[in-house]
């Protein structure tokens, strides 16, 4: 998968140093993946969820959320947000996950 863009993950790692290593692991796994569906994603990241048009990953258990758009046919993952659990719960991000 082509992850767009790693810079957002690196910036999130600077904002949330305790998530940095886990974000890096997620990136390294995702860039080697050839996922064709959410079912494929869940074989690697069992807690991944589809919320509207976004795929949401748990980072560091329940502490952070990585919100992405995945285009399986194009093999691209677009990083939308890396949020703390409390930021995620406010649901301000959900508008980006409707009908993409």
C-alpha positions in Angstrom: 0.0 0.0 0.0 1.2 3.5 -0.7 0.7 5.6 2.5 0.0 9.3 2.0 1.6 10.8 3.8 4.1 9.5 6.3 4.8 13.1 7.3 1.4 13.2 9.1 2.5 10.1 11.1 5.9 11.6 11.9 4.3 14.9 13.0 1.8 13.0 15.2 4.8 11.1 16.7 6.3 14.4 17.7 3.0 15.6 19.3 2.4 12.2 21.0 5.8 10.8 21.7 4.3 7.7 23.5 2.6 6.8 20.2 5.6 7.4 17.9 6.9 3.8 17.9 3.5 2.3 17.4 2.7 4.7 14.5 6.0 3.7 12.9 5.2 0.0 13.2 1.7 0.6 11.7 3.4 2.5 8.8 5.9 -0.3 8.1 3.2 -3.0 8.2 0.8 -1.0 6.0 3.3 0.0 3.3 4.1 -3.7 2.8 0.4 -4.8 2.8 -1.7 -5.5 -0.3 -5.1 -5.3 1.4 -8.1 -5.7 -0.9 -10.8 -5.3 1.8 -11.5 -4.5 5.4 -11.4 -8.2 6.1 -7.8 -8.2 4.9 -7.0 -5.3 7.1 -8.5 -7.1 10.1 -6.2 -10.1 9.5 -3.4 -7.7 10.5 -5.1 -5.2 12.7 -8.1 -7.0 14.2 -9.5 -3.9 15.9 -9.7 -1.8 12.7 -13.2 -0.4 12.2 -15.1 1.1 9.3 -16.7 4.4 10.2 -18.5 5.9 7.2 -15.9 5.9 4.5 -12.9 5.9 7.0 -11.0 3.0 8.4 -10.1 3.7 12.0 -7.1 2.0 13.8 -6.4 1.8 17.5 -2.9 2.9 18.4 -1.5 2.0 21.8 -4.6 0.1 22.7 -7.3 2.6 23.5 -5.2 5.7 23.7 -5.0 7.0 20.1 -7.0 6.6 16.9 -5.5 6.7 13.4 -8.2 7.7 10.9 -7.6 6.8 7.3 -9.2 6.6 3.9 -8.3 3.4 2.1 -8.6 3.0 -1.6 -8.1 -0.8 -2.1 -8.1 -0.8 -5.9 -5.5 1.9 -6.1 -3.6 0.4 -3.1 -3.5 3.8 -1.3 -4.0 4.8 2.3 -4.6 8.5 3.0 -3.9 9.5 6.6 -6.6 11.9 7.8 -6.0 12.2 11.5 -4.1 10.9 14.5 -6.2 11.7 17.6 -6.2 11.1 21.3 -9.1 9.0 22.5 -10.8 12.1 23.9 -10.4 14.0 20.6 -11.8 11.1 18.8 -14.8 10.9 21.1 -15.8 14.5 20.2 -16.5 13.2 16.7 -15.4 16.4 14.9 -13.6 14.3 12.4 -16.7 12.3 11.3 -17.6 14.9 8.6 -14.6 13.8 6.6 -15.8 10.2 6.6 -19.1 10.6 4.8 -19.4 9.7 1.2 -15.7 9.9 0.3 
